[in-house]
């Protein structure tokens, strides 16, 4: 067994291992450190002596590392006695209580996304301790230096310890509110994977698929929460278009030019099934976005898309979760349903408000609308501005080509 085998087992089992260790040690940071030490030990020993039960080996080794750390750190004999049971026993008894495993993993998600943490720390900790990604993988995904990711993780663990965040599920009256924070973190991870904010690739599919995997886990643990299914539906339906969104050289292919036969219809079916579960109790913000994605997924072409329905859904989304990005997307839908003149009025209101100043999104949409209205010089100016503001090289190249075509 080599490094790839260790990575595969860790990716599958990391949340369960860290959650079980946190419950037994009462120390989130210690549990994560001990688990990482076990992975490092596995990289050395598994090629020479492959374990029969790799997951159990990681759990037992991490548990021993935790015992050693507690022995060095404190003389609290009661805690040590609790942990000093035979490490060869089944992984700290969790097989006897499968429901507790689910609760532990869910608690781990809530701890990793706790409100006391910065948004960047929430994302880094979730990817590290719940998804099992290494600091190097997280750094590559977000195009930041590895020491930056490591610092976010370290500060996050110290913040959790200093704030005395308990390893437990939030009380029922707090859980739904806190659940929104967990969903927000998964949404950030997915959107960065589906449309990278910077770099030389339009998408980072591995990151998006990791968010989908976590969303599926959360949906299994919280089956009665409609917005969990709404987020899962949104991610599945959006990811269904990934195979058709780029050409062989990685260049972007716009929605109207995509070969819809290349869409992943298995993902569409999964997304529609999740949307049906979300719809049973009324759609929230993620469910409404999923309904928009489902409308696209059910159309045979851009022309045959039910743009009027999409406009209505964006109007509903703007009422329950108002934001300038929602207004901008509504403008795009209005342009398709009723023409560019009405849409330009919406965009000009956004420009006047200054709510998306500095973003390439507004001049991108405004340039497209002006081009459709025949105002070519103005359109070219807007698209060139959008290109200057855009940090993603693939998107920037598309904007520059469109601007040049208007010249």
C-alpha positions as CSV (number, residue, x, y, z in Angstrom):
1,X,0.0,0.0,0.0
2,X,1.3,3.4,-1.0
3,X,0.6,7.1,-0.5
4,X,-2.4,6.9,-2.8
5,X,-4.0,4.2,-0.6
6,X,-3.4,6.2,2.5
7,X,-4.9,9.3,0.9
8,X,-8.0,7.3,-0.3
9,X,-8.6,5.8,3.2
10,X,-8.1,9.2,4.9
11,X,-10.4,11.0,2.5
12,X,-13.2,8.5,3.3
13,X,-12.6,8.1,7.0
14,X,-11.2,11.5,8.2
15,X,-14.4,13.0,9.4
16,X,-15.4,9.9,11.4
17,X,-11.9,9.6,12.9
18,X,-11.5,13.3,13.9
19,X,-15.1,13.4,15.2
20,X,-14.7,10.3,17.4
21,X,-11.3,11.6,18.8
22,X,-12.8,15.0,19.5
23,X,-15.7,13.4,21.4
24,X,-13.3,11.3,23.5
25,X,-10.6,13.9,24.1
26,X,-12.9,16.9,24.3
27,X,-10.2,18.8,22.3
28,X,-10.9,19.6,18.7
29,X,-7.3,20.8,18.0
30,X,-5.7,17.8,19.7
31,X,-7.9,15.4,17.8
32,X,-7.1,16.9,14.4
33,X,-3.3,17.0,15.2
34,X,-3.4,13.3,16.4
35,X,-5.2,12.2,13.2
36,X,-2.6,14.0,11.0
37,X,0.2,12.3,12.9
38,X,-1.5,8.9,12.3
39,X,-1.6,9.7,8.5
40,X,2.1,10.6,8.5
41,X,2.9,7.3,10.3
42,X,0.8,5.4,7.8
43,X,2.7,6.9,4.9
44,X,5.9,5.3,6.4
45,X,4.5,2.0,7.7
46,X,1.8,0.8,5.3
47,X,4.2,0.2,2.3
48,X,6.2,-2.2,4.6
49,X,3.3,-3.7,6.6
50,X,-0.1,-3.2,5.1
51,X,-2.9,-3.2,7.7
52,X,-5.8,-5.6,7.4
53,X,-8.2,-2.9,8.6
54,X,-6.8,0.5,7.3
55,X,-9.5,2.6,8.9
56,X,-9.2,0.9,12.2
57,X,-5.4,1.2,12.1
58,X,-5.7,5.0,11.6
59,X,-8.2,5.3,14.4
60,X,-6.1,3.2,16.8
61,X,-2.8,5.1,15.9
62,X,-4.5,8.5,16.2
63,X,-5.9,7.5,19.5
64,X,-2.4,6.5,20.8
65,X,-1.0,9.8,19.5
66,X,-3.7,11.6,21.4
67,X,-2.9,9.7,24.6
68,X,0.8,10.6,24.2
69,X,-0.1,14.2,23.8
70,X,-2.3,14.3,26.9
71,X,0.4,12.5,28.9
72,X,2.9,15.2,27.9
73,X,0.5,18.0,28.4
74,X,-1.3,17.3,31.6
75,X,-1.5,15.1,34.7
76,X,-5.2,14.7,34.6
77,X,-5.3,11.0,35.4
78,X,-9.0,10.6,35.0
79,X,-8.9,11.8,31.4
80,X,-5.9,9.6,30.7
81,X,-7.6,6.5,32.2
82,X,-10.6,7.1,30.0
83,X,-8.4,7.1,26.9
84,X,-6.0,4.4,27.9
85,X,-8.2,1.5,27.1
86,X,-6.7,-1.1,24.7
87,X,-6.0,0.7,21.4
88,X,-6.5,-2.6,19.6
89,X,-10.2,-2.5,20.5
90,X,-12.7,-1.6,17.8
91,X,-12.3,2.1,16.9
92,X,-13.2,3.7,20.2
93,X,-16.5,1.8,20.4
94,X,-18.3,3.6,17.7
95,X,-19.5,0.5,15.9
96,X,-21.7,-0.2,18.9
97,X,-23.6,3.1,18.3
98,X,-23.9,3.9,14.6
99,X,-26.3,6.8,15.3
100,X,-23.6,8.4,17.5
101,X,-21.2,8.3,14.6
102,X,-23.7,10.3,12.5
103,X,-24.1,12.8,15.4
104,X,-20.4,13.1,15.8
105,X,-19.8,13.9,12.1
106,X,-22.7,16.4,12.2
107,X,-21.2,18.0,15.3
108,X,-17.8,18.2,13.5
109,X,-19.4,20.2,10.7
110,X,-21.0,22.6,13.1
111,X,-17.7,23.1,15.0
112,X,-15.8,23.6,11.7
113,X,-18.3,26.2,10.6
114,X,-18.8,27.9,14.0
115,X,-19.7,31.6,14.0
116,X,-16.6,32.6,16.1
117,X,-14.4,31.6,13.1
118,X,-13.6,33.9,10.2
119,X,-15.1,32.8,6.9
120,X,-11.7,31.8,5.6
121,X,-11.0,29.6,8.6
122,X,-14.4,28.0,8.3
123,X,-13.7,27.0,4.7
124,X,-10.2,25.8,5.5
125,X,-11.2,23.7,8.6
126,X,-14.2,22.2,6.8
127,X,-12.0,21.0,3.9
128,X,-9.2,19.9,6.3
129,X,-11.1,18.0,9.1
130,X,-14.4,17.1,7.4
131,X,-13.3,16.5,3.8
132,X,-9.9,15.3,4.6
133,X,-8.0,17.5,2.2
134,X,-4.3,18.4,3.0
135,X,-3.1,21.9,3.4
136,X,-1.4,21.6,0.0
137,X,-4.6,20.6,-1.7
138,X,-6.6,23.4,-0.1
139,X,-3.9,25.9,-1.1
140,X,-3.9,24.7,-4.7
141,X,-7.7,24.9,-4.9
142,X,-7.8,28.5,-3.7
143,X,-4.5,29.6,-5.2
144,X,-3.1,30.8,-1.9
145,X,0.3,29.9,-0.3
146,X,0.4,26.8,1.8
147,X,1.6,28.7,4.9
148,X,-1.5,30.9,4.6
149,X,-3.8,27.8,4.7
150,X,-1.9,26.3,7.6
151,X,-2.1,29.6,9.5
152,X,-5.9,29.7,9.0
153,X,-6.2,26.2,10.3
154,X,-4.0,26.9,13.3
155,X,-5.8,30.1,14.2
156,X,-9.1,28.4,13.7
157,X,-8.3,25.6,16.1
158,X,-6.9,28.1,18.7
159,X,-10.1,30.3,18.3
160,X,-12.3,27.3,19.0
161,X,-10.3,26.3,22.0
162,X,-10.2,29.9,23.4
163,X,-13.9,30.3,22.9
164,X,-14.7,27.1,24.6
165,X,-16.7,25.8,21.7
166,X,-18.2,22.4,22.9
167,X,-18.1,19.4,20.7
168,X,-21.8,18.8,20.5
169,X,-24.8,19.4,18.3
170,X,-26.3,22.9,18.9
171,X,-29.6,23.0,20.8
172,X,-32.7,22.5,18.7
173,X,-33.6,26.2,18.8
174,X,-30.1,27.2,17.5
175,X,-29.6,24.4,15.1
176,X,-31.4,25.8,12.0
177,X,-29.7,29.1,12.4
178,X,-26.3,27.5,12.7
179,X,-27.1,25.1,9.9
180,X,-27.2,28.2,7.6
181,X,-23.6,28.8,8.4
182,X,-22.7,25.2,7.4
183,X,-24.6,25.5,4.1
184,X,-22.9,28.8,3.4
185,X,-19.5,27.3,3.7
186,X,-20.4,24.4,1.4
187,X,-21.8,26.9,-1.1
188,X,-18.6,28.9,-1.0
189,X,-16.5,25.8,-1.7
190,X,-18.8,24.7,-4.5
191,X,-19.0,28.1,-6.2
192,X,-15.2,28.5,-6.1
193,X,-15.0,25.1,-7.8
194,X,-17.6,25.8,-10.4
195,X,-16.3,29.2,-11.4
196,X,-12.8,30.0,-10.1
197,X,-12.4,33.6,-9.0
198,X,-8.8,33.7,-10.2
199,X,-6.1,31.6,-12.0
200,X,-5.8,30.1,-15.4
201,X,-8.7,27.6,-15.2
202,X,-12.4,28.4,-15.5
203,X,-13.3,25.6,-13.0
204,X,-11.8,23.5,-10.3
205,X,-14.1,20.5,-10.5
206,X,-12.4,18.5,-7.7
207,X,-13.3,21.3,-5.3
208,X,-16.9,21.4,-6.5
209,X,-17.3,17.6,-6.3
210,X,-15.9,17.7,-2.7
211,X,-18.6,20.2,-1.8
212,X,-21.2,17.9,-3.4
213,X,-19.9,14.9,-1.3
214,X,-20.1,17.0,1.9
215,X,-23.6,18.2,0.9
216,X,-24.7,14.6,0.4
217,X,-23.4,13.7,3.8
218,X,-25.2,16.6,5.4
219,X,-28.4,15.6,3.6
220,X,-28.2,12.1,5.0
221,X,-27.6,13.5,8.5
222,X,-30.3,16.2,8.2
223,X,-33.0,14.6,6.0
224,X,-35.8,16.9,7.3
225,X,-34.1,20.2,6.5
226,X,-35.4,21.4,3.0
227,X,-32.5,23.8,2.4
228,X,-30.0,21.1,2.8
229,X,-31.7,19.3,-0.1
230,X,-32.0,22.6,-1.9
231,X,-28.2,23.2,-1.8
232,X,-27.5,19.6,-2.8
233,X,-30.0,20.0,-5.8
234,X,-28.3,23.3,-6.8
235,X,-24.8,21.8,-6.7
236,X,-25.9,18.6,-8.6
237,X,-27.8,20.5,-11.3
238,X,-25.0,23.1,-11.8
239,X,-22.3,20.4,-11.9
240,X,-24.3,18.5,-14.5
241,X,-23.1,21.2,-17.0
242,X,-19.4,20.8,-16.2
243,X,-18.6,18.4,-19.1
244,X,-19.9,20.9,-21.7
245,X,-18.6,24.2,-20.1
246,X,-15.0,24.0,-21.5
247,X,-13.4,23.1,-24.8
248,X,-10.5,20.6,-25.2
249,X,-8.0,23.5,-24.4
250,X,-9.9,24.6,-21.3
251,X,-11.5,27.6,-23.0
252,X,-15.0,28.5,-21.7
253,X,-18.1,27.6,-23.7
254,X,-21.1,29.8,-23.0
255,X,-24.4,28.3,-22.1
256,X,-26.0,29.1,-25.5
257,X,-23.1,27.3,-27.3
258,X,-22.9,24.2,-25.1
259,X,-23.6,20.8,-26.5
260,X,-26.3,19.7,-24.1
261,X,-25.8,16.1,-25.1
262,X,-22.6,16.3,-23.0
263,X,-24.5,17.3,-19.8
264,X,-24.4,14.7,-17.1
265,X,-28.0,13.5,-17.0
266,X,-27.4,11.3,-14.0
267,X,-26.5,14.4,-12.0
268,X,-29.6,16.1,-13.4
269,X,-31.8,13.2,-12.1
270,X,-30.1,13.4,-8.7
271,X,-30.6,17.1,-8.6
272,X,-34.2,16.9,-9.5
273,X,-34.8,14.3,-6.8
274,X,-33.2,16.5,-4.2
275,X,-35.2,19.5,-5.4
276,X,-38.4,17.4,-5.0
277,X,-37.5,16.8,-1.4
278,X,-36.7,20.5,-0.9
279,X,-40.0,21.5,-2.5
280,X,-42.1,19.4,-0.1
281,X,-41.8,22.1,2.6
282,X,-41.4,25.2,0.5
283,X,-38.3,26.5,-1.2
284,X,-35.7,28.7,0.5
285,X,-32.8,30.6,-1.2
286,X,-30.9,27.5,-2.2
287,X,-34.0,25.7,-3.3
288,X,-35.0,28.7,-5.5
289,X,-31.6,28.7,-7.1
290,X,-31.9,25.0,-7.7
291,X,-35.3,25.5,-9.3
292,X,-33.7,28.0,-11.7
293,X,-31.0,25.5,-12.5
294,X,-33.6,22.8,-13.1
295,X,-35.4,25.1,-15.6
296,X,-32.2,25.3,-17.6
297,X,-31.6,21.6,-17.3
298,X,-35.1,20.7,-18.7
299,X,-34.7,22.9,-21.8
300,X,-33.5,21.6,-25.1
301,X,-31.8,24.9,-26.0
302,X,-31.4,28.4,-24.8
303,X,-34.2,29.6,-27.1
304,X,-36.6,26.9,-25.6
305,X,-35.8,27.8,-22.0
306,X,-38.7,29.1,-20.0
307,X,-37.2,32.5,-19.3
308,X,-40.4,33.9,-17.9
309,X,-40.3,31.3,-15.2
310,X,-36.7,32.1,-14.4
311,X,-37.6,35.8,-14.1
312,X,-40.3,34.9,-11.6
313,X,-37.9,32.7,-9.6
314,X,-35.3,35.4,-9.5
315,X,-38.0,37.8,-8.2
316,X,-38.9,35.4,-5.5
317,X,-35.2,34.9,-4.6
318,X,-34.7,38.6,-4.5
319,X,-37.5,38.8,-1.8
320,X,-36.2,36.1,0.4
321,X,-32.4,36.7,-0.1
322,X,-31.9,40.1,-1.7
323,X,-28.5,40.8,-3.1
324,X,-27.0,42.7,-6.0
325,X,-25.9,39.5,-7.7
326,X,-29.4,38.2,-7.6
327,X,-30.6,41.5,-9.3
328,X,-27.9,41.2,-11.9
329,X,-28.9,37.6,-12.7
330,X,-32.5,38.7,-12.8
331,X,-31.5,41.3,-15.4
332,X,-30.0,38.6,-17.6
333,X,-33.2,36.6,-17.4
334,X,-35.3,39.7,-18.2
335,X,-33.1,40.4,-21.2
336,X,-33.9,36.9,-22.5
337,X,-37.6,37.1,-21.7
338,X,-38.4,40.7,-22.6
339,X,-35.5,42.2,-24.4
340,X,-32.2,44.1,-23.5
341,X,-33.8,47.5,-22.9
342,X,-35.7,46.5,-19.8
343,X,-32.7,44.6,-18.5
344,X,-30.4,47.6,-19.0
345,X,-32.5,49.7,-16.8
346,X,-32.1,47.2,-14.0
347,X,-28.3,47.1,-14.5
348,X,-28.0,50.9,-14.6
349,X,-29.8,51.0,-11.2
350,X,-27.1,48.6,-9.9
351,X,-24.4,50.8,-11.3
352,X,-25.9,53.9,-9.7
353,X,-26.1,52.1,-6.3
354,X,-22.4,51.2,-6.5
355,X,-23.2,47.8,-4.8
356,X,-21.1,45.8,-7.1
357,X,-18.4,48.4,-7.8
358,X,-15.0,46.7,-8.6
359,X,-16.7,43.5,-9.8
360,X,-16.3,42.4,-13.4
361,X,-19.8,41.0,-13.4
362,X,-21.7,44.3,-13.9
363,X,-19.7,45.6,-16.9
364,X,-19.8,42.1,-18.4
365,X,-23.6,42.1,-18.4
366,X,-23.9,45.7,-19.3
367,X,-21.6,45.2,-22.3
368,X,-23.6,42.3,-23.5
369,X,-26.8,44.3,-23.3
370,X,-25.4,47.3,-25.0
371,X,-24.1,45.1,-27.8
372,X,-27.6,43.7,-28.3
373,X,-29.0,47.2,-28.5
374,X,-26.5,48.1,-31.2
375,X,-24.5,50.5,-29.0
376,X,-21.2,48.9,-30.0
377,X,-18.6,51.5,-28.9
378,X,-20.2,51.6,-25.4
379,X,-20.4,47.9,-25.3
380,X,-16.7,47.5,-26.2
381,X,-15.7,50.0,-23.4
382,X,-17.7,48.0,-20.9
383,X,-16.3,44.6,-21.9
384,X,-12.7,46.0,-21.8
385,X,-13.4,47.3,-18.3
386,X,-14.8,43.9,-17.3
387,X,-11.6,42.2,-18.7
388,X,-9.4,44.5,-16.6
389,X,-11.4,43.7,-13.4
390,X,-11.6,39.9,-14.0
391,X,-9.0,37.8,-12.2
392,X,-9.7,34.6,-14.0
393,X,-7.6,34.3,-17.1
394,X,-10.0,32.1,-19.0
395,X,-12.9,34.5,-18.5
396,X,-10.7,37.5,-19.3
397,X,-9.8,36.0,-22.7
398,X,-13.5,35.6,-23.6
399,X,-14.3,39.2,-22.6
400,X,-11.4,40.5,-24.7
401,X,-12.4,38.5,-27.7
402,X,-16.0,39.8,-27.5
403,X,-14.6,43.4,-27.1
404,X,-12.4,43.0,-30.1
405,X,-15.3,41.6,-32.2
406,X,-17.2,44.8,-31.5
407,X,-14.3,46.9,-32.9
